[in-house]
Amino acid sequence: MAGSLHMAGATGYAAAREILLELVGLVATGTVEVPIAAPYPLDRVADASAELERRHRPGKIALVP
C-alpha cells in the first residue's frame, strides 16, 4: 500500500512504536492538529459508522468513552 508504514518483526514493531509515541507527543503539544469532524459516544457507534459512510465532512470521526 503506497504511503503506509509497514514494518514486520520485533525491530519493526519497536520502530513503529517509537514513531507512534512521537506522533502522540506532537498531537498532545498542539504541534500536529487532528481535525475531528464529530465525536460520538460508544453507545452511538452505529451513528458514527453511518457518518463514515456519508463522509460529507472533512476530519475524523472519534469514538469517546
FILOKOL-239313 format. One record per atom (N, C-alpha, C): residue number from 0; residue in three letters; atom name; x, y, z. Coordinates in nm, 2 decimals, always signed. Layout:
BEGIN
NUM,ALA,CA,X,Y,Z
...
//
This chain:
BEGIN
0,MET,N,+0.09,-0.12,+0.00
0,MET,CA,+0.00,+0.00,+0.00
0,MET,C,+0.09,+0.12,+0.00
1,ALA,N,+0.07,+0.21,-0.09
1,ALA,CA,+0.15,+0.33,-0.10
1,ALA,C,+0.13,+0.43,+0.01
2,GLY,N,+0.23,+0.48,+0.07
2,GLY,CA,+0.22,+0.58,+0.17
2,GLY,C,+0.20,+0.52,+0.31
3,SER,N,+0.20,+0.39,+0.32
3,SER,CA,+0.17,+0.33,+0.45
3,SER,C,+0.30,+0.29,+0.52
4,LEU,N,+0.30,+0.28,+0.65
4,LEU,CA,+0.42,+0.24,+0.73
4,LEU,C,+0.40,+0.09,+0.76
5,HIS,N,+0.48,+0.00,+0.70
5,HIS,CA,+0.47,-0.14,+0.73
5,HIS,C,+0.61,-0.19,+0.77
6,MET,N,+0.62,-0.23,+0.89
6,MET,CA,+0.75,-0.29,+0.94
6,MET,C,+0.72,-0.42,+1.01
7,ALA,N,+0.77,-0.52,+0.96
7,ALA,CA,+0.75,-0.66,+1.02
7,ALA,C,+0.86,-0.69,+1.12
8,GLY,N,+0.83,-0.78,+1.21
8,GLY,CA,+0.93,-0.83,+1.30
8,GLY,C,+0.94,-0.74,+1.43
9,ALA,N,+1.01,-0.79,+1.53
9,ALA,CA,+1.02,-0.72,+1.65
9,ALA,C,+1.09,-0.58,+1.64
10,THR,N,+1.19,-0.57,+1.55
10,THR,CA,+1.25,-0.44,+1.53
10,THR,C,+1.16,-0.35,+1.46
11,GLY,N,+1.08,-0.39,+1.37
11,GLY,CA,+0.98,-0.31,+1.30
11,GLY,C,+0.88,-0.26,+1.40
12,TYR,N,+0.83,-0.34,+1.49
12,TYR,CA,+0.73,-0.30,+1.58
12,TYR,C,+0.78,-0.20,+1.68
13,ALA,N,+0.91,-0.22,+1.72
13,ALA,CA,+0.97,-0.12,+1.81
13,ALA,C,+0.98,+0.01,+1.75
14,ALA,N,+1.02,+0.01,+1.62
14,ALA,CA,+1.04,+0.14,+1.54
14,ALA,C,+0.90,+0.20,+1.53
15,ALA,N,+0.80,+0.12,+1.49
15,ALA,CA,+0.66,+0.18,+1.48
15,ALA,C,+0.61,+0.24,+1.61
16,ARG,N,+0.64,+0.17,+1.72
16,ARG,CA,+0.60,+0.22,+1.85
16,ARG,C,+0.67,+0.35,+1.88
17,GLU,N,+0.79,+0.37,+1.85
17,GLU,CA,+0.86,+0.49,+1.87
17,GLU,C,+0.80,+0.61,+1.79
18,ILE,N,+0.77,+0.58,+1.66
18,ILE,CA,+0.71,+0.68,+1.58
18,ILE,C,+0.57,+0.72,+1.63
19,LEU,N,+0.49,+0.62,+1.67
19,LEU,CA,+0.36,+0.65,+1.73
19,LEU,C,+0.37,+0.73,+1.85
20,LEU,N,+0.47,+0.70,+1.94
20,LEU,CA,+0.48,+0.78,+2.06
20,LEU,C,+0.52,+0.92,+2.03
21,GLU,N,+0.61,+0.94,+1.93
21,GLU,CA,+0.65,+1.07,+1.89
21,GLU,C,+0.53,+1.15,+1.83
22,LEU,N,+0.45,+1.08,+1.75
22,LEU,CA,+0.33,+1.15,+1.70
22,LEU,C,+0.23,+1.19,+1.80
23,VAL,N,+0.21,+1.10,+1.90
23,VAL,CA,+0.12,+1.13,+2.01
23,VAL,C,+0.17,+1.25,+2.09
24,GLY,N,+0.30,+1.26,+2.11
24,GLY,CA,+0.35,+1.38,+2.17
24,GLY,C,+0.33,+1.51,+2.09
25,LEU,N,+0.34,+1.50,+1.96
25,LEU,CA,+0.32,+1.61,+1.88
25,LEU,C,+0.17,+1.66,+1.88
26,VAL,N,+0.08,+1.56,+1.88
26,VAL,CA,-0.06,+1.60,+1.89
26,VAL,C,-0.09,+1.66,+2.03
27,ALA,N,-0.03,+1.60,+2.14
27,ALA,CA,-0.05,+1.65,+2.27
27,ALA,C,-0.01,+1.79,+2.29
28,THR,N,+0.10,+1.83,+2.23
28,THR,CA,+0.16,+1.97,+2.24
28,THR,C,+0.09,+2.06,+2.15
29,GLY,N,+0.01,+2.01,+2.05
29,GLY,CA,-0.06,+2.10,+1.96
29,GLY,C,+0.03,+2.13,+1.83
30,THR,N,+0.14,+2.07,+1.82
30,THR,CA,+0.23,+2.08,+1.71
30,THR,C,+0.16,+2.03,+1.58
31,VAL,N,+0.09,+1.91,+1.60
31,VAL,CA,+0.02,+1.85,+1.49
31,VAL,C,-0.13,+1.85,+1.54
32,GLU,N,-0.22,+1.90,+1.45
32,GLU,CA,-0.36,+1.90,+1.48
32,GLU,C,-0.43,+1.80,+1.41
33,VAL,N,-0.52,+1.73,+1.47
33,VAL,CA,-0.60,+1.63,+1.41
33,VAL,C,-0.75,+1.68,+1.41
34,PRO,N,-0.80,+1.72,+1.29
34,PRO,CA,-0.93,+1.77,+1.29
34,PRO,C,-1.04,+1.66,+1.32
35,ILE,N,-1.13,+1.69,+1.41
35,ILE,CA,-1.23,+1.59,+1.45
35,ILE,C,-1.36,+1.65,+1.39
36,ALA,N,-1.42,+1.57,+1.30
36,ALA,CA,-1.55,+1.61,+1.24
36,ALA,C,-1.66,+1.60,+1.33
37,ALA,N,-1.66,+1.49,+1.41
37,ALA,CA,-1.77,+1.46,+1.50
37,ALA,C,-1.73,+1.36,+1.61
38,PRO,N,-1.75,+1.39,+1.73
38,PRO,CA,-1.72,+1.29,+1.84
38,PRO,C,-1.85,+1.21,+1.87
39,TYR,N,-1.84,+1.08,+1.89
39,TYR,CA,-1.96,+1.00,+1.92
39,TYR,C,-1.93,+0.92,+2.04
40,PRO,N,-2.03,+0.92,+2.14
40,PRO,CA,-2.01,+0.83,+2.25
40,PRO,C,-2.02,+0.68,+2.20
41,LEU,N,-1.96,+0.59,+2.28
41,LEU,CA,-1.96,+0.45,+2.23
41,LEU,C,-2.10,+0.39,+2.21
42,ASP,N,-2.20,+0.44,+2.28
42,ASP,CA,-2.33,+0.38,+2.26
42,ASP,C,-2.40,+0.43,+2.13
43,ARG,N,-2.33,+0.52,+2.06
43,ARG,CA,-2.38,+0.56,+1.93
43,ARG,C,-2.28,+0.52,+1.81
44,VAL,N,-2.22,+0.41,+1.83
44,VAL,CA,-2.13,+0.36,+1.73
44,VAL,C,-2.19,+0.34,+1.59
45,ALA,N,-2.32,+0.30,+1.59
45,ALA,CA,-2.39,+0.28,+1.47
45,ALA,C,-2.41,+0.42,+1.39
46,ASP,N,-2.43,+0.52,+1.47
46,ASP,CA,-2.44,+0.66,+1.41
46,ASP,C,-2.30,+0.70,+1.35
47,ALA,N,-2.20,+0.67,+1.43
47,ALA,CA,-2.06,+0.70,+1.38
47,ALA,C,-2.03,+0.63,+1.25
48,SER,N,-2.07,+0.50,+1.24
48,SER,CA,-2.05,+0.42,+1.12
48,SER,C,-2.13,+0.48,+1.00
49,ALA,N,-2.25,+0.52,+1.03
49,ALA,CA,-2.33,+0.59,+0.92
49,ALA,C,-2.26,+0.72,+0.87
50,GLU,N,-2.21,+0.79,+0.97
50,GLU,CA,-2.14,+0.92,+0.93
50,GLU,C,-2.02,+0.89,+0.84
51,LEU,N,-1.95,+0.78,+0.87
51,LEU,CA,-1.83,+0.74,+0.79
51,LEU,C,-1.88,+0.71,+0.65
52,GLU,N,-1.99,+0.64,+0.64
52,GLU,CA,-2.05,+0.60,+0.51
52,GLU,C,-2.08,+0.73,+0.43
53,ARG,N,-2.13,+0.83,+0.49
53,ARG,CA,-2.17,+0.95,+0.42
53,ARG,C,-2.05,+1.04,+0.38
54,ARG,N,-1.96,+1.05,+0.47
54,ARG,CA,-1.83,+1.13,+0.46
54,ARG,C,-1.86,+1.27,+0.39
55,HIS,N,-1.95,+1.34,+0.45
55,HIS,CA,-1.98,+1.47,+0.40
55,HIS,C,-1.89,+1.58,+0.45
56,ARG,N,-1.82,+1.55,+0.56
56,ARG,CA,-1.74,+1.65,+0.63
56,ARG,C,-1.59,+1.60,+0.63
57,PRO,N,-1.50,+1.70,+0.63
57,PRO,CA,-1.36,+1.66,+0.65
57,PRO,C,-1.33,+1.64,+0.79
58,GLY,N,-1.23,+1.57,+0.82
58,GLY,CA,-1.19,+1.54,+0.96
58,GLY,C,-1.22,+1.39,+1.00
59,LYS,N,-1.19,+1.36,+1.12
59,LYS,CA,-1.20,+1.22,+1.17
59,LYS,C,-1.33,+1.21,+1.25
60,ILE,N,-1.38,+1.09,+1.25
60,ILE,CA,-1.49,+1.05,+1.34
60,ILE,C,-1.42,+0.99,+1.47
61,ALA,N,-1.46,+1.04,+1.58
61,ALA,CA,-1.39,+0.99,+1.71
61,ALA,C,-1.50,+0.93,+1.80
62,LEU,N,-1.47,+0.81,+1.85
62,LEU,CA,-1.55,+0.74,+1.95
62,LEU,C,-1.49,+0.78,+2.08
63,VAL,N,-1.58,+0.83,+2.17
63,VAL,CA,-1.53,+0.87,+2.30
63,VAL,C,-1.60,+0.78,+2.41
64,PRO,N,-1.53,+0.75,+2.52
64,PRO,CA,-1.59,+0.67,+2.62
64,PRO,C,-1.70,+0.75,+2.70
//
